[in-house]
């Protein structure tokens, strides 16, 4: 992408997004040691997120899979500071009113210190999730750490294509609500100059990578 391109709405619609497999392949090529190393580097910047959080903040995390930047350091950070960590559950309501599958995420509390120790089921899309009777809506959280395939310099996020986070966060975003903060967590190679943005896309408020933290 050429640096002279402007980030206007009219031009965003003409942008052609790189294929998801470009990023997912690069993630999978990393060794487990490299992933842990990059996650440790990224975790050094969490203190700057801490400055924006209330005491006992409720923070939505996710299981890292598909070669993503490991999220165990996020859980360790939460529990070390007394924050309350949660994991997403997909389709926790039976079906939407129109008969389609429910895409709203709700969140369950984490009581274990290691993500590997949490009992999980595999969603039909391959995502791990934990089931619990105590579920929170996204609006009840202070922060949601959002998984992503790619993100641009304006905070526009490319997910896996399921639309779960955009559906979950769309209403609060359109209403101008300040919570939950939407924070990306990824490798530096997942950051691109510009992505195409659709009307239903919900941009991030901030991004943490091994090289630093940025706010949008």
KAVENMO-V75377 format. One record per residue. N is the residue number from 1. SS is DSSP state (helix for helix, strand for strand, loop for the rest). PSI is psi in degrees with one decimal (NA if undefined). Layout:
n ss psi
N SS PSI
N SS PSI
//
This chain:
n ss psi
1 loop 129.7
2 loop 139.5
3 loop -21.1
4 loop -5.2
5 loop 137.2
6 loop 155.7
7 loop 53.1
8 loop 159.9
9 helix -37.3
10 helix -35.3
11 helix -29.1
12 helix -35.8
13 loop -18.2
14 loop -5.0
15 loop 137.3
16 loop 117.2
17 loop 143.3
18 loop 154.8
19 loop 144.0
20 helix -36.4
21 helix -23.4
22 helix -39.4
23 helix -40.0
24 helix -34.3
25 helix -43.4
26 helix -37.0
27 helix -44.0
28 helix -20.2
29 loop -14.9
30 loop 144.9
31 loop 164.1
32 helix -37.6
33 helix -39.8
34 helix -41.1
35 helix -45.1
36 helix -39.8
37 helix -47.5
38 helix -35.4
39 helix -38.9
40 helix -41.2
41 helix -44.3
42 helix -37.5
43 helix -20.3
44 loop -19.9
45 loop 0.9
46 helix -23.2
47 helix -27.6
48 helix -26.7
49 helix -37.2
50 helix -33.5
51 loop -20.6
52 loop 4.7
53 loop 146.5
54 loop 167.0
55 loop 143.1
56 loop 37.0
57 loop 145.4
58 strand 123.6
59 strand 122.8
60 strand 126.2
61 strand -166.3
62 loop 157.4
63 loop 129.8
64 loop 134.9
65 loop 178.1
66 loop 28.0
67 loop 11.5
68 loop 163.0
69 loop 125.0
70 loop 141.0
71 loop -1.2
72 helix -41.4
73 helix -29.7
74 helix -42.2
75 helix -43.7
76 helix -41.9
77 helix -46.5
78 helix -50.3
79 helix -28.5
80 helix -25.0
81 helix 3.6
82 loop 14.5
83 loop 157.9
84 strand 108.6
85 strand 148.1
86 strand 156.9
87 strand 148.5
88 strand 149.4
89 strand 126.0
90 strand 136.0
91 loop 44.0
92 loop -17.4
93 loop 150.7
94 loop -59.2
95 loop 154.8
96 loop 167.1
97 loop -26.0
98 loop 5.6
99 loop -6.0
100 loop 166.9
101 loop 139.4
102 loop 129.7
103 loop 5.2
104 loop 131.8
105 strand 142.2
106 strand 170.8
107 strand 137.4
108 strand 145.7
109 strand 150.3
110 loop 125.4
111 loop -17.7
112 loop 157.7
113 loop -13.0
114 loop 130.4
115 helix -32.5
116 helix -22.5
117 helix -2.5
118 loop 125.9
119 loop 134.6
120 loop 161.6
121 strand 155.3
122 strand 121.3
123 loop 160.2
124 loop -23.6
125 loop 1.4
126 loop -0.2
127 loop 140.2
128 strand 142.4
129 strand 151.9
130 loop 139.2
131 loop 138.7
132 loop 148.6
133 loop -22.7
134 loop 101.9
135 strand 139.4
136 strand 147.8
137 strand 157.8
138 helix -35.6
139 helix -13.8
140 helix -5.6
141 loop 155.5
142 loop -33.5
143 strand 142.5
144 strand 119.7
145 strand 116.9
146 strand 128.7
147 loop 155.8
148 loop 159.3
149 loop -39.9
150 strand 160.0
151 strand 146.4
152 strand -178.9
153 loop -5.5
154 loop 2.3
155 loop 5.8
156 loop 133.1
157 strand 134.9
158 strand 116.3
159 loop -160.8
160 loop -6.9
161 loop -4.3
162 loop -23.9
163 loop 13.7
164 helix -45.9
165 helix -38.2
166 helix -41.6
167 helix -43.9
168 helix -39.3
169 helix -5.9
170 helix -45.1
171 helix -46.6
172 helix -35.0
173 helix -45.8
174 helix -27.1
175 loop -8.4
176 loop 13.3
177 loop 140.5
178 loop -12.4
179 loop 145.2
180 loop 152.2
181 strand 138.9
182 strand 110.7
183 strand 127.7
184 strand 153.8
185 strand 107.7
186 loop 175.0
187 loop 158.9
188 helix -30.6
189 helix -8.3
190 helix -4.3
191 strand 123.0
192 strand 169.2
193 loop -43.8
194 loop 136.9
195 loop 152.2
196 loop 136.1
197 loop 130.5
198 loop 157.2
199 loop -29.2
200 loop -4.6
201 loop 140.9
202 loop 115.1
203 loop 162.0
204 loop 156.2
205 loop -27.3
206 strand 168.8
207 strand 133.2
208 strand 126.1
209 strand 172.5
210 loop -26.8
211 loop -10.5
212 strand -170.3
213 strand 142.4
214 strand 150.5
215 strand 144.5
216 loop NA
//
